[in-house]
Amino acid sequence: MEIFLDTASVKEIREVLPWGVIKGITTNQKIFLNEKGIDFRSRVFEILSLVDGPLSVELTKTAERDEELIAEADEYSSWNPERIIIKVPMFGDGKGLRIVETLTSRGIKTNMTCLMTTNQVLLAANVGATYASIFFNRIKDHGLDPAKIVLESRRIIEQGGFPTKLIVGSIRKPEDVTEAALAGAHIVTVPYKILVQMPFHPKTEETITEFDRCWEEFKRARNETKVLTS
């Protein structure tokens, strides 16, 4: 299972990139809102220069007709066709499916997003979405079991021979990452504030301190032995 970082902050990316665990970046309109005052296109190129992996960029003209959304997708994809992934929402009227089908036929990589049910994932896979993004805690907020939906979706993808990869987002605590991974997510996209909690455990810190103390005692004992035998 791969880990993506859910952010548009170059500061956050630069801080965790040396860990060697980040394989891609996901963004959306809400994430870019947190980066107030930046130029959208410039930030996309800056992220691409930092991370050697896919970058999901979401369509913003969601109230427009198919043609406008496809034109927006064409523009974003042209910036880096291999690494920019176009996020298309699962509109309730099927518009998102039409758009993904069109983009897929043009060889544009897509990430069908805002998925809350197994049926939505099934539809996304059938129109050739490169990725399908399941919103873990938003599903839970609706009273459903997100782990079950991830498990069912992974089974459908594998049994159907679909190339679609599952991205699980809407992560609110480190335990969500574990639960999503065990359920079968191909990728979990994790906010910075959650990712930086994952290496820490108080017992680990206590154990490191104990071992450091023992090593200092070992060195003192060795020096004392040298004095006595000299």
C-alpha positions as CSV (number, residue, x, y, z in Angstrom):
1,M,0.0,0.0,0.0
2,E,1.3,3.5,-0.9
3,I,1.0,6.7,1.0
4,F,0.1,10.0,-0.6
5,L,0.1,13.4,1.1
6,D,-3.2,15.3,1.0
7,T,-1.9,18.9,0.7
8,A,-1.0,21.8,-1.5
9,S,1.6,23.2,1.0
10,V,5.1,23.1,-0.2
11,K,6.3,23.6,3.3
12,E,4.5,20.4,4.4
13,I,5.8,18.5,1.4
14,R,9.4,19.6,2.0
15,E,9.2,18.6,5.6
16,V,8.1,15.0,5.1
17,L,9.5,14.2,1.7
18,P,12.9,13.2,3.1
19,W,11.1,10.4,5.1
20,G,10.9,8.6,1.8
21,V,7.3,7.4,2.2
22,I,5.4,9.9,0.0
23,K,4.6,8.6,-3.4
24,G,2.1,11.2,-4.6
25,I,0.0,14.2,-3.8
26,T,-3.7,14.8,-3.7
27,T,-5.4,18.2,-3.7
28,N,-8.9,19.8,-3.9
29,Q,-10.5,23.2,-3.7
30,K,-10.6,23.2,0.1
31,I,-6.9,22.3,0.3
32,F,-6.0,25.1,-2.0
33,L,-8.2,27.5,0.0
34,N,-5.8,26.9,2.9
35,E,-3.0,28.3,0.7
36,K,-4.4,31.8,0.5
37,G,-2.9,34.2,-2.0
38,I,-1.0,31.8,-4.2
39,D,-1.1,31.4,-7.9
40,F,-2.7,28.0,-8.7
41,R,-0.8,27.1,-11.8
42,S,2.6,28.1,-10.2
43,R,1.9,26.0,-7.1
44,V,1.0,23.0,-9.2
45,F,4.3,23.3,-11.1
46,E,6.2,23.8,-7.8
47,I,4.6,20.6,-6.3
48,L,5.5,18.7,-9.5
49,S,9.1,19.8,-9.1
50,L,9.3,18.5,-5.6
51,V,7.5,15.1,-5.8
52,D,8.3,12.5,-8.4
53,G,4.8,11.0,-8.5
54,P,1.2,11.7,-9.4
55,L,-0.5,14.9,-8.5
56,S,-4.4,14.9,-8.4
57,V,-5.9,18.3,-9.4
58,E,-9.7,18.7,-9.1
59,L,-12.0,20.3,-11.6
60,T,-13.5,23.5,-10.2
61,K,-16.1,24.5,-12.8
62,T,-18.5,21.9,-11.4
63,A,-21.7,23.9,-12.3
64,E,-20.7,24.2,-15.9
65,R,-21.6,21.9,-18.9
66,D,-19.5,18.9,-19.8
67,E,-17.7,20.9,-22.5
68,E,-16.4,23.4,-20.0
69,L,-15.3,20.8,-17.5
70,I,-13.5,18.8,-20.3
71,A,-11.7,22.0,-21.5
72,E,-10.6,22.6,-17.9
73,A,-9.3,19.0,-17.7
74,D,-7.5,19.4,-21.0
75,E,-5.7,22.5,-19.7
76,Y,-4.5,20.9,-16.4
77,S,-3.5,17.7,-18.1
78,S,-1.4,19.6,-20.7
79,W,0.8,20.9,-17.9
80,N,2.1,17.4,-17.4
81,P,0.1,14.6,-19.0
82,E,2.0,11.8,-17.3
83,R,1.8,13.0,-13.7
84,I,-1.3,15.3,-13.4
85,I,-4.4,13.3,-12.6
86,I,-7.7,15.0,-13.1
87,K,-10.1,14.7,-10.2
88,V,-13.7,14.4,-11.4
89,P,-16.6,14.3,-8.8
90,M,-19.2,11.6,-9.0
91,F,-22.1,13.9,-9.8
92,G,-25.5,12.4,-9.0
93,D,-26.8,13.0,-12.6
94,G,-24.0,10.9,-14.2
95,K,-22.2,14.0,-15.6
96,G,-18.9,12.9,-13.9
97,L,-19.1,9.5,-15.5
98,R,-19.6,11.0,-18.9
99,I,-16.6,13.3,-18.3
100,V,-14.3,10.4,-17.1
101,E,-15.3,8.3,-20.0
102,T,-14.4,11.1,-22.4
103,L,-11.1,11.9,-20.7
104,T,-10.2,8.2,-20.6
105,S,-10.8,7.9,-24.3
106,R,-8.4,10.7,-24.8
107,G,-5.7,9.1,-22.7
108,I,-6.1,11.6,-19.8
109,K,-5.6,10.1,-16.3
110,T,-8.5,10.6,-13.9
111,N,-9.3,10.3,-10.3
112,M,-13.1,9.9,-9.7
113,T,-13.7,11.5,-6.3
114,C,-16.2,12.0,-3.5
115,L,-17.2,8.3,-3.6
116,M,-19.3,7.1,-0.7
117,T,-20.6,3.7,-1.9
118,T,-19.4,0.5,-3.5
119,N,-21.7,1.1,-6.4
120,Q,-20.1,4.4,-7.1
121,V,-16.7,2.7,-7.2
122,L,-18.0,0.1,-9.5
123,L,-19.3,2.8,-11.9
124,A,-15.9,4.6,-11.8
125,A,-14.0,1.5,-12.6
126,N,-16.3,0.7,-15.5
127,V,-15.6,4.1,-17.2
128,G,-11.9,3.6,-16.8
129,A,-11.0,5.9,-13.9
130,T,-7.3,5.6,-13.1
131,Y,-8.1,6.1,-9.4
132,A,-11.3,6.0,-7.4
133,S,-11.3,8.1,-4.2
134,I,-13.3,6.8,-1.2
135,F,-14.0,9.3,1.6
136,F,-13.5,7.2,4.7
137,N,-14.8,9.4,7.5
138,R,-17.4,11.2,5.5
139,I,-18.9,7.7,4.9
140,K,-18.7,7.1,8.6
141,D,-20.4,10.4,9.2
142,H,-23.3,9.1,7.1
143,G,-23.7,6.1,9.3
144,L,-22.1,3.5,7.0
145,D,-19.0,1.3,7.4
146,P,-16.2,2.7,5.3
147,A,-13.9,-0.3,5.8
148,K,-16.6,-2.6,4.4
149,I,-17.0,-0.3,1.3
150,V,-13.2,-0.4,0.8
151,L,-13.1,-4.2,1.1
152,E,-16.0,-4.6,-1.3
153,S,-14.6,-2.2,-3.8
154,R,-11.2,-3.9,-3.8
155,R,-12.8,-7.2,-4.4
156,I,-14.8,-5.8,-7.3
157,I,-11.8,-4.3,-8.9
158,E,-9.7,-7.5,-8.6
159,Q,-12.5,-9.8,-9.8
160,G,-13.4,-7.5,-12.7
161,G,-9.8,-7.1,-13.8
162,F,-10.1,-3.3,-13.6
163,P,-6.8,-1.3,-13.6
164,T,-8.4,1.3,-11.2
165,K,-6.6,1.9,-8.0
166,L,-8.4,2.8,-4.7
167,I,-7.4,6.0,-2.9
168,V,-8.8,6.3,0.6
169,G,-9.0,9.9,1.9
170,S,-10.9,11.8,4.6
171,I,-8.4,10.6,7.1
172,R,-8.8,12.1,10.6
173,K,-6.6,10.0,12.9
174,P,-3.6,7.6,12.5
175,E,-5.8,4.6,13.2
176,D,-7.9,5.4,10.1
177,V,-4.8,4.7,8.0
178,T,-4.4,1.3,9.5
179,E,-8.1,0.5,9.0
180,A,-8.1,1.6,5.4
181,A,-4.9,-0.4,4.7
182,L,-6.3,-3.6,6.2
183,A,-9.5,-3.1,4.3
184,G,-7.5,-3.2,1.0
185,A,-6.8,0.4,-0.1
186,H,-4.2,0.6,-2.8
187,I,-3.3,4.1,-1.5
188,V,-4.2,6.1,1.6
189,T,-3.9,9.9,1.2
190,V,-3.0,11.4,4.6
191,P,-3.1,15.0,5.8
192,Y,0.2,16.4,7.1
193,K,-1.1,16.8,10.6
194,I,-2.0,13.1,10.7
195,L,1.1,11.8,9.0
196,V,3.5,13.5,11.4
197,Q,1.7,11.7,14.3
198,M,2.3,8.3,12.8
199,P,6.0,7.8,13.7
200,F,5.4,8.7,17.4
201,H,4.6,6.4,20.3
202,P,5.4,7.3,23.9
203,K,6.7,3.7,24.6
204,T,9.0,4.0,21.6
205,E,10.4,7.2,23.0
206,E,10.8,5.7,26.4
207,T,12.6,2.7,25.0
208,I,15.0,4.9,23.0
209,T,15.8,6.9,26.1
210,E,16.4,3.7,28.1
211,F,18.8,2.3,25.5
212,D,20.7,5.6,25.3
213,R,21.1,5.6,29.0
214,C,22.3,2.0,29.0
215,W,24.9,2.8,26.3
216,E,26.3,5.7,28.4
217,E,26.5,3.3,31.4
218,F,28.3,0.7,29.2
219,K,30.9,3.3,28.2
220,R,31.4,4.4,31.8
221,A,31.9,0.8,32.9
222,R,34.4,0.2,30.1
223,N,36.4,3.3,31.0
224,E,36.4,2.2,34.7
225,T,37.7,-1.2,33.7
226,K,40.5,0.4,31.7
227,V,41.6,2.5,34.7
228,L,41.6,-0.5,37.0
229,T,43.7,-2.6,34.6
230,S,46.2,0.0,33.6
